[in-house]
Amino acid sequence: MIWNLVAAGYAVIALIAIGVEIFAQRKPDTVAPIGDMLDHVMKSRTTRVAVIAAWWWFGWHFAFADTVQLNL
């Protein structure tokens, strides 16, 4: 039950993100497309290092670390 609710929540978030990106591609003066936003954000070396560190942290805690025991 909980797993289905969480999966549905992630699916809704993904669909909203796709919808926002489609809207951004059609009206780039209103909402910046993801590619333009990432180009702007990744100009700084500090933010590139922070993004790599964040991905490493997420990957470690959600893919490799044995922190939570779920009985699904």
Biopython code that builds the backbone (N, CA, C, O; Angstrom):
import numpy as np
from Bio.PDB.StructureBuilder import StructureBuilder

atoms = [
    (1, "MET", "N", (0.828, -1.201, 0.000)),
    (1, "MET", "CA", (0.000, 0.000, 0.000)),
    (1, "MET", "C", (0.862, 1.249, 0.000)),
    (1, "MET", "O", (0.693, 2.115, -0.858)),
    (2, "ILE", "N", (1.775, 1.355, 0.941)),
    (2, "ILE", "CA", (2.638, 2.534, 1.020)),
    (2, "ILE", "C", (3.518, 2.626, -0.231)),
    (2, "ILE", "O", (3.718, 3.709, -0.782)),
    (3, "TRP", "N", (4.048, 1.461, -0.676)),
    (3, "TRP", "CA", (4.922, 1.456, -1.849)),
    (3, "TRP", "C", (4.175, 1.974, -3.066)),
    (3, "TRP", "O", (4.742, 2.733, -3.852)),
    (4, "ASN", "N", (2.918, 1.586, -3.243)),
    (4, "ASN", "CA", (2.110, 2.057, -4.369)),
    (4, "ASN", "C", (1.884, 3.558, -4.298)),
    (4, "ASN", "O", (1.914, 4.248, -5.317)),
    (5, "LEU", "N", (1.658, 4.058, -3.091)),
    (5, "LEU", "CA", (1.452, 5.492, -2.910)),
    (5, "LEU", "C", (2.724, 6.276, -3.244)),
    (5, "LEU", "O", (2.661, 7.316, -3.900)),
    (6, "VAL", "N", (3.859, 5.784, -2.796)),
    (6, "VAL", "CA", (5.132, 6.445, -3.087)),
    (6, "VAL", "C", (5.423, 6.403, -4.584)),
    (6, "VAL", "O", (5.834, 7.408, -5.164)),
    (7, "ALA", "N", (5.213, 5.256, -5.208)),
    (7, "ALA", "CA", (5.442, 5.130, -6.655)),
    (7, "ALA", "C", (4.521, 6.065, -7.432)),
    (7, "ALA", "O", (4.947, 6.692, -8.401)),
    (8, "ALA", "N", (3.274, 6.160, -7.016)),
    (8, "ALA", "CA", (2.336, 7.076, -7.681)),
    (8, "ALA", "C", (2.774, 8.526, -7.500)),
    (8, "ALA", "O", (2.657, 9.331, -8.424)),
    (9, "GLY", "N", (3.275, 8.858, -6.319)),
    (9, "GLY", "CA", (3.760, 10.220, -6.079)),
    (9, "GLY", "C", (4.929, 10.570, -6.987)),
    (9, "GLY", "O", (4.973, 11.662, -7.554)),
    (10, "TYR", "N", (5.888, 9.635, -7.130)),
    (10, "TYR", "CA", (7.016, 9.878, -8.029)),
    (10, "TYR", "C", (6.551, 9.976, -9.480)),
    (10, "TYR", "O", (7.081, 10.784, -10.243)),
    (11, "ALA", "N", (5.578, 9.174, -9.866)),
    (11, "ALA", "CA", (5.050, 9.235, -11.227)),
    (11, "ALA", "C", (4.393, 10.589, -11.490)),
    (11, "ALA", "O", (4.557, 11.161, -12.568)),
    (12, "VAL", "N", (3.660, 11.096, -10.520)),
    (12, "VAL", "CA", (3.028, 12.416, -10.667)),
    (12, "VAL", "C", (4.093, 13.511, -10.787)),
    (12, "VAL", "O", (3.967, 14.416, -11.612)),
    (13, "ILE", "N", (5.131, 13.426, -9.971)),
    (13, "ILE", "CA", (6.216, 14.413, -10.049)),
    (13, "ILE", "C", (6.892, 14.355, -11.413)),
    (13, "ILE", "O", (7.189, 15.397, -11.998)),
    (14, "ALA", "N", (7.140, 13.158, -11.924)),
    (14, "ALA", "CA", (7.770, 13.013, -13.240)),
    (14, "ALA", "C", (6.875, 13.579, -14.340)),
    (14, "ALA", "O", (7.367, 14.248, -15.250)),
    (15, "LEU", "N", (5.581, 13.321, -14.270)),
    (15, "LEU", "CA", (4.662, 13.859, -15.276)),
    (15, "LEU", "C", (4.583, 15.383, -15.220)),
    (15, "LEU", "O", (4.506, 16.038, -16.259)),
    (16, "ILE", "N", (4.601, 15.941, -14.029)),
    (16, "ILE", "CA", (4.607, 17.401, -13.894)),
    (16, "ILE", "C", (5.890, 17.983, -14.478)),
    (16, "ILE", "O", (5.853, 19.004, -15.164)),
    (17, "ALA", "N", (7.024, 17.338, -14.209)),
    (17, "ALA", "CA", (8.300, 17.819, -14.748)),
    (17, "ALA", "C", (8.300, 17.773, -16.272)),
    (17, "ALA", "O", (8.785, 18.701, -16.921)),
    (18, "ILE", "N", (7.761, 16.701, -16.846)),
    (18, "ILE", "CA", (7.677, 16.604, -18.307)),
    (18, "ILE", "C", (6.756, 17.689, -18.857)),
    (18, "ILE", "O", (7.065, 18.310, -19.873)),
    (19, "GLY", "N", (5.640, 17.915, -18.196)),
    (19, "GLY", "CA", (4.719, 18.966, -18.634)),
    (19, "GLY", "C", (5.339, 20.351, -18.567)),
    (19, "GLY", "O", (5.154, 21.160, -19.477)),
    (20, "VAL", "N", (6.073, 20.631, -17.498)),
    (20, "VAL", "CA", (6.739, 21.933, -17.373)),
    (20, "VAL", "C", (7.807, 22.094, -18.458)),
    (20, "VAL", "O", (7.968, 23.181, -19.011)),
    (21, "GLU", "N", (8.534, 21.018, -18.763)),
    (21, "GLU", "CA", (9.560, 21.105, -19.806)),
    (21, "GLU", "C", (8.942, 21.330, -21.183)),
    (21, "GLU", "O", (9.476, 22.101, -21.980)),
    (22, "ILE", "N", (7.837, 20.674, -21.466)),
    (22, "ILE", "CA", (7.146, 20.908, -22.739)),
    (22, "ILE", "C", (6.680, 22.351, -22.819)),
    (22, "ILE", "O", (6.834, 22.993, -23.857)),
    (23, "PHE", "N", (6.113, 22.868, -21.737)),
    (23, "PHE", "CA", (5.689, 24.272, -21.701)),
    (23, "PHE", "C", (6.886, 25.199, -21.889)),
    (23, "PHE", "O", (6.793, 26.195, -22.606)),
    (24, "ALA", "N", (8.013, 24.877, -21.247)),
    (24, "ALA", "CA", (9.212, 25.710, -21.347)),
    (24, "ALA", "C", (9.780, 25.704, -22.758)),
    (24, "ALA", "O", (10.308, 26.720, -23.210)),
    (25, "GLN", "N", (9.682, 24.584, -23.464)),
    (25, "GLN", "CA", (10.169, 24.533, -24.840)),
    (25, "GLN", "C", (9.296, 25.397, -25.757)),
    (25, "GLN", "O", (9.793, 25.976, -26.723)),
    (26, "ARG", "N", (8.021, 25.482, -25.462)),
    (26, "ARG", "CA", (7.110, 26.285, -26.287)),
    (26, "ARG", "C", (7.176, 27.774, -25.956)),
    (26, "ARG", "O", (7.015, 28.613, -26.842)),
    (27, "LYS", "N", (7.408, 28.106, -24.693)),
    (27, "LYS", "CA", (7.461, 29.506, -24.257)),
    (27, "LYS", "C", (8.721, 29.728, -23.419)),
    (27, "LYS", "O", (8.633, 29.860, -22.199)),
    (28, "PRO", "N", (9.898, 29.770, -24.064)),
    (28, "PRO", "CA", (11.143, 29.907, -23.297)),
    (28, "PRO", "C", (11.313, 31.276, -22.634)),
    (28, "PRO", "O", (12.151, 31.426, -21.745)),
    (29, "ASP", "N", (10.535, 32.271, -23.050)),
    (29, "ASP", "CA", (10.627, 33.579, -22.401)),
    (29, "ASP", "C", (9.891, 33.593, -21.059)),
    (29, "ASP", "O", (10.137, 34.476, -20.238)),
    (30, "THR", "N", (8.995, 32.633, -20.824)),
    (30, "THR", "CA", (8.250, 32.543, -19.572)),
    (30, "THR", "C", (8.949, 31.640, -18.561)),
    (30, "THR", "O", (9.144, 32.022, -17.407)),
    (31, "VAL", "N", (9.325, 30.434, -19.004)),
    (31, "VAL", "CA", (9.983, 29.452, -18.147)),
    (31, "VAL", "C", (11.219, 28.952, -18.887)),
    (31, "VAL", "O", (11.140, 28.591, -20.061)),
    (32, "ALA", "N", (12.347, 28.933, -18.209)),
    (32, "ALA", "CA", (13.586, 28.492, -18.845)),
    (32, "ALA", "C", (13.576, 26.973, -19.024)),
    (32, "ALA", "O", (13.266, 26.240, -18.085)),
    (33, "PRO", "N", (13.913, 26.498, -20.226)),
    (33, "PRO", "CA", (14.044, 25.042, -20.410)),
    (33, "PRO", "C", (15.181, 24.494, -19.553)),
    (33, "PRO", "O", (16.092, 25.230, -19.172)),
    (34, "ILE", "N", (15.122, 23.213, -19.256)),
    (34, "ILE", "CA", (16.096, 22.605, -18.339)),
    (34, "ILE", "C", (17.518, 22.728, -18.862)),
    (34, "ILE", "O", (18.448, 22.920, -18.079)),
    (35, "GLY", "N", (17.701, 22.621, -20.164)),
    (35, "GLY", "CA", (19.047, 22.742, -20.731)),
    (35, "GLY", "C", (19.643, 24.122, -20.513)),
    (35, "GLY", "O", (20.811, 24.248, -20.147)),
    (36, "ASP", "N", (18.845, 25.155, -20.734)),
    (36, "ASP", "CA", (19.315, 26.521, -20.506)),
    (36, "ASP", "C", (19.615, 26.769, -19.029)),
    (36, "ASP", "O", (20.602, 27.419, -18.685)),
    (37, "MET", "N", (18.756, 26.245, -18.169)),
    (37, "MET", "CA", (18.965, 26.413, -16.737)),
    (37, "MET", "C", (20.256, 25.731, -16.285)),
    (37, "MET", "O", (21.035, 26.306, -15.524)),
    (38, "LEU", "N", (20.479, 24.504, -16.759)),
    (38, "LEU", "CA", (21.693, 23.791, -16.375)),
    (38, "LEU", "C", (22.946, 24.468, -16.938)),
    (38, "LEU", "O", (23.979, 24.506, -16.270)),
    (39, "ASP", "N", (22.861, 25.002, -18.163)),
    (39, "ASP", "CA", (23.997, 25.746, -18.716)),
    (39, "ASP", "C", (24.354, 26.925, -17.819)),
    (39, "ASP", "O", (25.530, 27.175, -17.553)),
    (40, "HIS", "N", (23.350, 27.639, -17.359)),
    (40, "HIS", "CA", (23.588, 28.803, -16.500)),
    (40, "HIS", "C", (24.155, 28.390, -15.141)),
    (40, "HIS", "O", (25.092, 29.011, -14.639)),
    (41, "VAL", "N", (23.582, 27.341, -14.551)),
    (41, "VAL", "CA", (24.006, 26.911, -13.218)),
    (41, "VAL", "C", (25.418, 26.324, -13.250)),
    (41, "VAL", "O", (26.202, 26.550, -12.328)),
    (42, "MET", "N", (25.744, 25.577, -14.297)),
    (42, "MET", "CA", (27.022, 24.863, -14.344)),
    (42, "MET", "C", (28.199, 25.719, -14.798)),
    (42, "MET", "O", (29.282, 25.183, -15.032)),
    (43, "LYS", "N", (28.022, 27.012, -14.927)),
    (43, "LYS", "CA", (29.136, 27.888, -15.300)),
    (43, "LYS", "C", (30.179, 27.992, -14.191)),
    (43, "LYS", "O", (31.367, 28.165, -14.464)),
    (44, "SER", "N", (29.740, 27.888, -12.965)),
    (44, "SER", "CA", (30.641, 28.026, -11.830)),
    (44, "SER", "C", (31.222, 26.668, -11.435)),
    (44, "SER", "O", (30.510, 25.666, -11.374)),
    (45, "ARG", "N", (32.526, 26.656, -11.169)),
    (45, "ARG", "CA", (33.181, 25.415, -10.746)),
    (45, "ARG", "C", (32.630, 24.943, -9.399)),
    (45, "ARG", "O", (32.505, 23.741, -9.164)),
    (46, "THR", "N", (32.309, 25.868, -8.534)),
    (46, "THR", "CA", (31.776, 25.518, -7.217)),
    (46, "THR", "C", (30.462, 24.758, -7.331)),
    (46, "THR", "O", (30.261, 23.762, -6.638)),
    (47, "THR", "N", (29.571, 25.216, -8.194)),
    (47, "THR", "CA", (28.292, 24.516, -8.342)),
    (47, "THR", "C", (28.477, 23.153, -9.015)),
    (47, "THR", "O", (27.751, 22.211, -8.698)),
    (48, "ARG", "N", (29.425, 23.036, -9.928)),
    (48, "ARG", "CA", (29.686, 21.727, -10.536)),
    (48, "ARG", "C", (30.152, 20.729, -9.483)),
    (48, "ARG", "O", (29.707, 19.581, -9.470)),
    (49, "VAL", "N", (31.053, 21.167, -8.596)),
    (49, "VAL", "CA", (31.523, 20.290, -7.525)),
    (49, "VAL", "C", (30.374, 19.949, -6.578)),
    (49, "VAL", "O", (30.261, 18.808, -6.130)),
    (50, "ALA", "N", (29.525, 20.926, -6.271)),
    (50, "ALA", "CA", (28.387, 20.683, -5.379)),
    (50, "ALA", "C", (27.404, 19.695, -6.003)),
    (50, "ALA", "O", (26.867, 18.840, -5.298)),
    (51, "VAL", "N", (27.158, 19.794, -7.303)),
    (51, "VAL", "CA", (26.246, 18.865, -7.970)),
    (51, "VAL", "C", (26.820, 17.453, -7.943)),
    (51, "VAL", "O", (26.089, 16.497, -7.684)),
    (52, "ILE", "N", (28.117, 17.307, -8.206)),
    (52, "ILE", "CA", (28.748, 15.991, -8.147)),
    (52, "ILE", "C", (28.673, 15.428, -6.733)),
    (52, "ILE", "O", (28.383, 14.245, -6.552)),
    (53, "ALA", "N", (28.930, 16.261, -5.733)),
    (53, "ALA", "CA", (28.854, 15.799, -4.340)),
    (53, "ALA", "C", (27.426, 15.385, -3.968)),
    (53, "ALA", "O", (27.234, 14.385, -3.277)),
    (54, "ALA", "N", (26.437, 16.139, -4.417)),
    (54, "ALA", "CA", (25.047, 15.796, -4.116)),
    (54, "ALA", "C", (24.658, 14.474, -4.771)),
    (54, "ALA", "O", (24.015, 13.638, -4.135)),
    (55, "TRP", "N", (25.036, 14.272, -6.029)),
    (55, "TRP", "CA", (24.730, 13.003, -6.699)),
    (55, "TRP", "C", (25.436, 11.847, -6.011)),
    (55, "TRP", "O", (24.864, 10.765, -5.876)),
    (56, "TRP", "N", (26.669, 12.060, -5.577)),
    (56, "TRP", "CA", (27.392, 11.011, -4.856)),
    (56, "TRP", "C", (26.660, 10.674, -3.554)),
    (56, "TRP", "O", (26.480, 9.501, -3.225)),
    (57, "TRP", "N", (26.241, 11.698, -2.820)),
    (57, "TRP", "CA", (25.556, 11.476, -1.554)),
    (57, "TRP", "C", (24.252, 10.706, -1.770)),
    (57, "TRP", "O", (23.977, 9.732, -1.069)),
    (58, "PHE", "N", (23.448, 11.149, -2.749)),
    (58, "PHE", "CA", (22.194, 10.448, -3.034)),
    (58, "PHE", "C", (22.451, 9.002, -3.458)),
    (58, "PHE", "O", (21.783, 8.079, -2.991)),
    (59, "GLY", "N", (23.420, 8.819, -4.341)),
    (59, "GLY", "CA", (23.739, 7.469, -4.797)),
    (59, "GLY", "C", (24.194, 6.582, -3.665)),
    (59, "GLY", "O", (23.783, 5.425, -3.577)),
    (60, "TRP", "N", (25.028, 7.102, -2.806)),
    (60, "TRP", "CA", (25.526, 6.297, -1.688)),
    (60, "TRP", "C", (24.404, 5.927, -0.724)),
    (60, "TRP", "O", (24.289, 4.772, -0.315)),
    (61, "HIS", "N", (23.583, 6.899, -0.362)),
    (61, "HIS", "CA", (22.564, 6.654, 0.653)),
    (61, "HIS", "C", (21.372, 5.863, 0.140)),
    (61, "HIS", "O", (20.742, 5.134, 0.906)),
    (62, "PHE", "N", (21.053, 5.992, -1.130)),
    (62, "PHE", "CA", (19.868, 5.297, -1.635)),
    (62, "PHE", "C", (20.193, 4.036, -2.425)),
    (62, "PHE", "O", (19.320, 3.183, -2.585)),
    (63, "ALA", "N", (21.406, 3.890, -2.920)),
    (63, "ALA", "CA", (21.721, 2.719, -3.724)),
    (63, "ALA", "C", (22.633, 1.734, -3.009)),
    (63, "ALA", "O", (22.468, 0.525, -3.172)),
    (64, "PHE", "N", (23.586, 2.212, -2.223)),
    (64, "PHE", "CA", (24.607, 1.326, -1.682)),
    (64, "PHE", "C", (24.569, 1.151, -0.167)),
    (64, "PHE", "O", (24.884, 0.072, 0.334)),
    (65, "ALA", "N", (24.195, 2.174, 0.556)),
    (65, "ALA", "CA", (24.228, 2.097, 2.011)),
    (65, "ALA", "C", (23.110, 1.208, 2.538)),
    (65, "ALA", "O", (21.984, 1.258, 2.043)),
    (66, "ASP", "N", (23.413, 0.416, 3.515)),
    (66, "ASP", "CA", (22.422, -0.455, 4.128)),
    (66, "ASP", "C", (21.881, 0.253, 5.371)),
    (66, "ASP", "O", (22.158, -0.144, 6.503)),
    (67, "THR", "N", (21.095, 1.323, 5.127)),
    (67, "THR", "CA", (20.638, 2.151, 6.233)),
    (67, "THR", "C", (19.216, 1.824, 6.687)),
    (67, "THR", "O", (18.887, 1.996, 7.861)),
    (68, "VAL", "N", (18.380, 1.358, 5.774)),
    (68, "VAL", "CA", (16.975, 1.105, 6.107)),
    (68, "VAL", "C", (16.629, -0.305, 5.669)),
    (68, "VAL", "O", (16.934, -0.711, 4.547)),
    (69, "GLN", "N", (15.999, -1.039, 6.548)),
    (69, "GLN", "CA", (15.542, -2.379, 6.223)),
    (69, "GLN", "C", (14.042, -2.319, 5.938)),
    (69, "GLN", "O", (13.241, -2.086, 6.844)),
    (70, "LEU", "N", (13.669, -2.527, 4.687)),
    (70, "LEU", "CA", (12.267, -2.519, 4.309)),
    (70, "LEU", "C", (11.816, -3.941, 4.036)),
    (70, "LEU", "O", (12.504, -4.695, 3.348)),
    (71, "ASN", "N", (10.689, -4.299, 4.561)),
    (71, "ASN", "CA", (10.121, -5.613, 4.302)),
    (71, "ASN", "C", (8.936, -5.432, 3.360)),
    (71, "ASN", "O", (7.785, -5.331, 3.784)),
    (72, "LEU", "N", (9.255, -5.394, 2.069)),
    (72, "LEU", "CA", (8.189, -5.169, 1.083)),
    (72, "LEU", "C", (7.680, -6.478, 0.524)),
    (72, "LEU", "O", (6.782, -6.482, -0.318)),
]
sb = StructureBuilder()
sb.init_structure("model")
sb.init_model(0)
sb.init_chain("A")
sb.init_seg("    ")
for serial, (resi, resn, name, xyz) in enumerate(atoms, 1):
    if name == "N":
        sb.init_residue(resn, " ", resi, " ")
    sb.init_atom(name, np.array(xyz, "f"), 0.0, 1.0, " ", f" {name:<3s}", serial, name[0])
structure = sb.get_structure()
